[in-house]
Structure formats: C-alpha cells, structure tokens
Amino acid sequence: MKLDPDTQIVLDLIKAAGRPPFYTLSVAEARILSAAGRAVMQPEPVEVGAVRDIACPGPLGPIGLRVYRPLGSAETDVLPALIYYHGGGWVVGDLETHDVACRRLANDTPCCVISVDYRLAPEHKFPAAVSDAAAAARWIIGNAASLAIDPARVAVGGDSAGGNLATVLALMARDGYLPPLAYQLLIYPAVDMAMQTVSSQRINDGYPLITSTMKWFIDHYLRGPEDAMDWRASPLRAVSLAGVAPAFVLTCAHDPLCDEGIAYARRLEAEDVRVTYLHVADQAHNYLAWGKYVRAADTLLNLMAALLRARFKELAQ
C-alpha cells in the first residue's frame, strides 16, 4: 500500500514543520492548528457566482450557513442543492476550513452548496451535532423557494465527521424525520465509534489521523462509551440501511476509518441501496484538503461533481 508521491510530500512537510498530533493538544490549540493548516495545504478558492452567510434556527440558537451559487447562475434560477457538513472530528473545522471544496462542487456540478456550521464538541457533546445537522437540513428544504433550490433534488454530504452526519441524516430521512434526500456524498466517513476494526488500530504513526487522534476526537464528542452503540453516532450499527438515498462512499487505505467505511459500502450494496464505492489504496485520510500539493484531490472533486450531476439530472427527467 504505497502512498501517492504527492501525499508523501504533504506528510514530509508536516513532519518537517514539527506539527504535534491533535491528541497532545488542548481543544483550543487543535483548532488554531487546524485553521493554520488550511492556508498551507489548500489551493486558492475559485470564484463562484455568489456566496453569502446566513443563519437558520437551531435547537440552542442560530446555526451558521454559507450558501454558494455557481458561476453563470442567476439569483432566480432554481438549482439542485448539496448540504455539506465539514469534517474535523466533531471538534475542529468550520465554514472556512472547507470553503475551497464547497466552491468547486458548486461550480462543477453545478448546484447550490450550503455548508453548515454545526455546534462542536466538547462544548456541545453528542447528539448536539446531529441535532444541528438535522435542523439545518429541515430548514433548508422547508425554505427551498426563498433559497431558489429544488426541494426534490437535495443531497447531503461531508468528509470524515461530516460524512458521519450525512449518513445519519439519510437514515432519518428514510424514517420520515426529515424530508426525502436525493443522494449521500460520503468522503472517508466515520460510521462506527467503537473502533474495533483492524484499520482503526493499525494506523499508529506518520499520518495526521492516527488511532490515538481518532480516540481523542471520539472521547471529546461522545458523552460516554454507551453512545458508541447509538446509531446516530455509529450509523454502521443501524438495524437496517435499506431504503436510504443512493450513495457515494470513498475510503482510503492509510486511514483508521478505512475498514468501517468499506463495511458501510458493502452493507449498502447488500441491502439493495445504489452505491458507488471507491477505495483509494495510495491515499491518506483528509487528502481532499491537500489540493495545493495532491493532484488526486482535484480528481476526487471532479468525480463527486460528476456523480452529483448525474443524480440530479436523473431526478429532473
């Protein structure tokens, strides 16, 4: 399982910079480090047709949203939409850390992308992020007319912790707790908090996300070990996945979350859910955010835009 040479360059840069692993830091220090890495690793953001920050009501106050509309679209054009939930272990990350990817997906699909600034742990433990994610999706679809989006063509997606939230919302939508969803875009998603897989234990050094860091995230996010058995934290443990929206699932070999993502994709297939599954043997967790150095990040964005475009076109017919 050799690494993409571009990704090896990133890992060498991180090592040379002496960047400490998150599990050795305070939450405040980890958030500062996460924000600083964005400028170093990501390409310049592309121009979009329009971008604005708004808010929707949430369980404990307003939830920040960032709305992107693609180049060439008018304010009145009714567009399909992707609701995006950022990664960061439910502890770090925000609207800024995932701005580059959201802009690209908006332009390349094209669609309206709405990024959600859900509450973070440990200040807000599980299930706060789930509650915010669901409240945002419900409000966005309920206000489709004012947002100029098509309520019948709304997808959810996210990377890592954001992929976790997207899977949970797809299950909620299947069960009628949310309006129906068109698609799930799951980028190296976290789907089982128990960390009992082989990959969750074997990635112990040399990568930004290793076993100890993942445990650090989970310990900050969950209220206690019993939460790991709750399907809203560990959607892989849901009794059934049948009937959820079609999905794209990406896994990487050099990632503690690899095996659980593979298991999730296989369960979707076994339970008759349409799934496009891609396993990348030469990549590490979070490579989508390293586009300044890793050319495969651009390929991934192109692929995801194409999949969204095809699904939205299918539903428009």
C-alpha positions as CSV (number, residue, x, y, z in Angstrom):
1,M,0.0,0.0,0.0
2,K,2.5,2.6,-1.2
3,L,1.5,6.3,-0.9
4,D,0.8,8.7,-3.7
5,P,4.1,10.7,-4.0
6,D,2.1,13.9,-3.7
7,T,0.7,12.8,-0.4
8,Q,4.1,11.7,0.8
9,I,5.3,15.3,0.1
10,V,2.5,16.5,2.4
11,L,3.4,14.1,5.1
12,D,7.0,15.1,4.9
13,L,6.1,18.8,5.2
14,I,4.0,18.1,8.2
15,K,6.9,16.2,9.8
16,A,9.4,18.8,9.0
17,A,7.2,21.5,10.5
18,G,7.1,19.6,13.7
19,R,3.4,19.7,13.8
20,P,2.2,18.0,17.0
21,P,-0.6,15.5,16.8
22,F,-4.0,16.7,18.0
23,Y,-4.2,14.2,20.8
24,T,-1.3,16.0,22.5
25,L,-3.0,19.4,22.4
26,S,-5.8,21.2,24.1
27,V,-9.0,21.7,22.0
28,A,-8.2,25.4,21.6
29,E,-4.7,24.6,20.3
30,A,-6.0,22.0,17.9
31,R,-8.5,24.5,16.4
32,I,-5.7,27.0,15.9
33,L,-3.5,24.4,14.2
34,S,-6.4,23.2,12.0
35,A,-7.1,26.7,10.8
36,A,-3.4,27.4,10.1
37,G,-3.1,24.3,8.0
38,R,-5.8,25.3,5.7
39,A,-3.8,28.2,4.2
40,V,-0.7,25.9,3.7
41,M,-2.4,22.9,2.1
42,Q,-5.3,24.2,0.0
43,P,-5.3,25.9,-3.4
44,E,-6.7,29.3,-3.8
45,P,-10.5,29.4,-3.7
46,V,-12.2,29.6,-7.1
47,E,-14.7,32.4,-7.9
48,V,-18.4,31.4,-7.6
49,G,-21.5,33.1,-8.8
50,A,-22.5,34.2,-5.3
51,V,-21.6,33.4,-1.7
52,R,-23.4,34.6,1.4
53,D,-23.5,33.8,5.0
54,I,-26.9,33.4,6.6
55,A,-28.3,31.5,9.6
56,C,-31.2,29.2,10.4
57,P,-32.9,28.4,13.7
58,G,-31.3,25.6,15.8
59,P,-32.0,23.7,19.0
60,L,-29.9,26.1,21.0
61,G,-29.7,29.2,18.8
62,P,-28.9,30.2,15.2
63,I,-26.9,27.8,13.1
64,G,-24.5,29.4,10.6
65,L,-24.9,28.5,6.9
66,R,-22.8,29.5,3.9
67,V,-24.7,29.5,0.6
68,Y,-22.7,29.1,-2.6
69,R,-24.3,29.5,-6.1
70,P,-22.3,28.5,-9.2
71,L,-20.8,30.8,-11.8
72,G,-23.3,31.6,-14.5
73,S,-26.4,31.1,-12.4
74,A,-29.0,33.8,-11.7
75,E,-30.4,34.5,-8.3
76,T,-33.8,33.2,-9.5
77,D,-32.5,30.0,-11.1
78,V,-33.9,27.0,-9.2
79,L,-30.9,24.7,-8.6
80,P,-30.4,21.3,-7.1
81,A,-28.5,21.5,-3.8
82,L,-25.9,19.8,-1.7
83,I,-25.9,20.3,2.1
84,Y,-22.3,19.9,3.2
85,Y,-21.1,19.0,6.7
86,H,-17.5,19.7,7.3
87,G,-15.0,17.2,8.8
88,G,-12.8,17.7,11.9
89,G,-13.7,15.0,14.3
90,W,-16.8,17.0,15.6
91,V,-14.2,19.1,17.5
92,V,-12.4,21.3,14.9
93,G,-13.3,22.7,11.5
94,D,-15.8,25.4,10.4
95,L,-17.2,27.1,7.3
96,E,-13.7,28.4,6.4
97,T,-11.8,25.0,6.5
98,H,-14.0,23.6,3.7
99,D,-14.6,26.7,1.6
100,V,-12.4,25.6,-1.2
101,A,-14.2,22.2,-1.8
102,C,-17.6,23.8,-1.5
103,R,-16.8,26.3,-4.1
104,R,-15.5,23.7,-6.5
105,L,-18.6,21.5,-6.0
106,A,-20.9,24.4,-6.6
107,N,-19.3,25.3,-9.9
108,D,-18.5,21.9,-11.2
109,T,-21.8,20.1,-10.5
110,P,-23.3,22.9,-10.9
111,C,-25.6,23.2,-7.9
112,C,-26.2,25.3,-4.8
113,V,-23.9,24.2,-2.0
114,I,-24.9,25.1,1.6
115,S,-22.3,24.5,4.2
116,V,-23.4,24.0,7.8
117,D,-21.6,25.4,10.9
118,Y,-22.9,22.9,13.4
119,R,-22.0,23.0,17.1
120,L,-18.7,21.4,18.1
121,A,-17.6,19.2,21.0
122,P,-16.6,19.1,23.8
123,E,-18.6,22.2,24.5
124,H,-21.6,20.5,22.8
125,K,-21.4,16.7,23.2
126,F,-23.3,14.2,21.1
127,P,-26.0,14.4,19.9
128,A,-25.7,18.2,19.5
129,A,-24.0,18.0,16.1
130,V,-26.7,15.6,14.9
131,S,-29.5,17.9,16.1
132,D,-28.0,20.9,14.4
133,A,-27.3,19.0,11.2
134,A,-30.9,17.8,11.1
135,A,-32.4,21.2,12.0
136,A,-30.3,22.8,9.2
137,A,-31.4,20.2,6.6
138,R,-35.1,20.6,7.6
139,W,-34.9,24.4,7.4
140,I,-33.1,24.4,4.1
141,I,-35.6,22.1,2.4
142,G,-38.5,23.9,4.0
143,N,-37.2,27.2,2.7
144,A,-36.3,25.9,-0.8
145,A,-38.4,28.6,-2.5
146,S,-36.6,31.5,-0.8
147,L,-33.2,29.8,-1.4
148,A,-34.1,29.1,-5.1
149,I,-33.4,25.4,-4.8
150,D,-35.3,22.3,-5.8
151,P,-36.6,20.5,-2.7
152,A,-36.8,17.3,-4.6
153,R,-33.1,17.4,-5.5
154,V,-31.3,17.9,-2.3
155,A,-28.2,15.8,-1.4
156,V,-26.2,15.6,1.8
157,G,-22.5,15.1,2.1
158,G,-19.4,15.6,4.1
159,D,-16.0,14.3,4.9
160,S,-15.0,12.3,8.0
161,A,-17.2,13.6,10.9
162,G,-19.2,15.4,8.2
163,G,-19.7,12.1,6.4
164,N,-20.9,10.6,9.7
165,L,-23.6,13.3,10.0
166,A,-24.6,12.8,6.3
167,T,-25.2,9.1,6.8
168,V,-27.3,9.7,10.0
169,L,-29.4,12.3,8.1
170,A,-30.0,9.8,5.3
171,L,-31.3,7.3,7.8
172,M,-33.5,10.0,9.4
173,A,-34.9,10.9,6.0
174,R,-35.7,7.3,5.3
175,D,-37.6,7.1,8.5
176,G,-39.6,10.3,7.9
177,Y,-37.9,12.5,10.4
178,L,-36.6,14.6,7.6
179,P,-37.8,15.3,4.0
180,P,-36.6,12.8,1.4
181,L,-33.0,13.2,0.3
182,A,-31.6,12.7,-3.2
183,Y,-28.1,11.4,-2.6
184,Q,-25.3,10.9,0.0
185,L,-21.8,12.0,-0.7
186,L,-19.6,10.2,1.9
187,I,-15.9,11.1,1.9
188,Y,-14.0,8.7,4.2
189,P,-16.9,8.7,6.7
190,A,-16.7,7.8,10.3
191,V,-19.5,5.3,10.8
192,D,-18.6,3.2,13.9
193,M,-17.4,4.9,17.2
194,A,-16.4,1.5,18.8
195,M,-13.1,1.4,16.9
196,Q,-12.9,-2.4,16.7
197,T,-11.7,-2.8,13.1
198,V,-8.2,-3.7,12.1
199,S,-7.6,-0.3,10.3
200,S,-8.7,1.6,13.4
201,Q,-5.8,0.0,15.3
202,R,-3.0,-0.2,12.7
203,I,-2.6,3.5,11.7
204,N,-0.4,4.5,14.6
205,D,2.2,6.9,13.3
206,G,3.1,9.1,10.4
207,Y,-0.3,10.4,9.4
208,P,-2.4,13.4,10.6
209,L,-5.2,11.0,11.6
210,I,-4.0,8.0,13.6
211,T,-5.6,5.7,16.2
212,S,-4.8,8.0,19.2
213,T,-6.1,11.1,17.4
214,M,-9.3,9.3,16.5
215,K,-9.8,8.2,20.1
216,W,-9.2,11.8,21.2
217,F,-11.9,13.0,18.9
218,I,-14.4,10.4,20.0
219,D,-13.7,11.0,23.7
220,H,-14.5,14.7,23.2
221,Y,-17.6,14.0,21.1
222,L,-19.4,11.2,23.0
223,R,-20.8,11.6,26.5
224,G,-19.7,8.1,27.4
225,P,-18.9,4.6,25.9
226,E,-22.6,3.7,25.6
227,D,-23.0,6.4,23.0
228,A,-20.9,4.4,20.6
229,M,-23.7,1.9,20.3
230,D,-26.2,4.6,19.3
231,W,-26.9,4.5,15.5
232,R,-26.9,8.3,15.5
233,A,-23.2,8.2,16.4
234,S,-22.4,4.9,14.7
235,P,-24.7,4.5,11.7
236,L,-23.0,1.2,10.8
237,R,-24.8,-0.2,13.8
238,A,-28.3,0.8,12.5
239,V,-30.5,-2.3,12.3
240,S,-31.2,-1.6,8.6
241,L,-29.7,0.6,5.9
242,A,-32.4,-0.4,3.3
243,G,-34.3,2.5,1.7
244,V,-31.7,5.2,2.3
245,A,-30.7,7.6,-0.6
246,P,-28.2,6.4,-3.2
247,A,-24.6,7.0,-2.0
248,F,-21.0,7.5,-3.0
249,V,-18.6,6.1,-0.4
250,L,-14.8,6.9,-0.5
251,T,-12.3,5.0,1.6
252,C,-8.5,5.3,1.8
253,A,-6.1,2.6,2.8
254,H,-3.9,4.8,5.0
255,D,-6.8,5.8,7.3
256,P,-8.1,4.4,10.6
257,L,-11.6,4.8,9.2
258,C,-10.9,2.6,6.2
259,D,-12.4,-0.7,7.3
260,E,-15.6,0.8,8.7
261,G,-16.2,2.7,5.5
262,I,-15.7,-0.5,3.5
263,A,-18.2,-2.3,5.7
264,Y,-20.7,0.5,5.3
265,A,-20.4,0.4,1.5
266,R,-20.8,-3.4,1.5
267,R,-23.9,-3.1,3.7
268,L,-25.5,-0.6,1.4
269,E,-24.9,-2.9,-1.5
270,A,-26.2,-6.0,0.4
271,E,-29.3,-4.1,1.5
272,D,-30.1,-3.1,-2.1
273,V,-29.1,0.6,-1.9
274,R,-27.5,2.0,-5.0
275,V,-23.9,2.8,-4.1
276,T,-20.8,3.9,-6.0
277,Y,-17.8,2.8,-3.9
278,L,-14.2,3.9,-4.4
279,H,-11.3,2.6,-2.4
280,V,-8.1,4.5,-2.9
281,A,-5.1,2.4,-1.9
282,D,-2.5,5.1,-2.2
283,Q,-4.1,7.9,-0.1
284,A,-4.5,9.0,3.5
285,H,-7.4,10.5,5.4
286,N,-8.1,14.1,4.6
287,Y,-6.3,14.2,1.2
288,L,-9.2,16.2,-0.2
289,A,-8.0,19.2,1.9
290,W,-4.4,19.0,0.5
291,G,-5.2,20.1,-3.1
292,K,-2.3,22.5,-3.3
293,Y,0.1,19.5,-3.4
294,V,-2.1,16.4,-4.0
295,R,-3.4,16.4,-7.6
296,A,-5.7,13.5,-6.7
297,A,-7.8,15.9,-4.7
298,D,-8.8,17.6,-7.9
299,T,-9.7,14.3,-9.5
300,L,-11.9,13.4,-6.5
301,L,-13.7,16.8,-6.7
302,N,-14.3,16.2,-10.4
303,L,-15.7,12.7,-9.8
304,M,-18.0,13.8,-7.0
305,A,-19.3,16.7,-9.1
306,A,-20.0,14.2,-12.0
307,L,-21.9,11.8,-9.6
308,L,-24.0,14.6,-8.2
309,R,-24.7,16.0,-11.7
310,A,-25.8,12.6,-12.9
311,R,-28.1,12.0,-10.0
312,F,-29.6,15.5,-10.2
313,K,-30.2,15.0,-14.0
314,E,-31.8,11.6,-13.3
315,L,-34.3,13.2,-10.9
316,A,-35.1,16.1,-13.3
317,Q,-36.3,13.7,-16.0
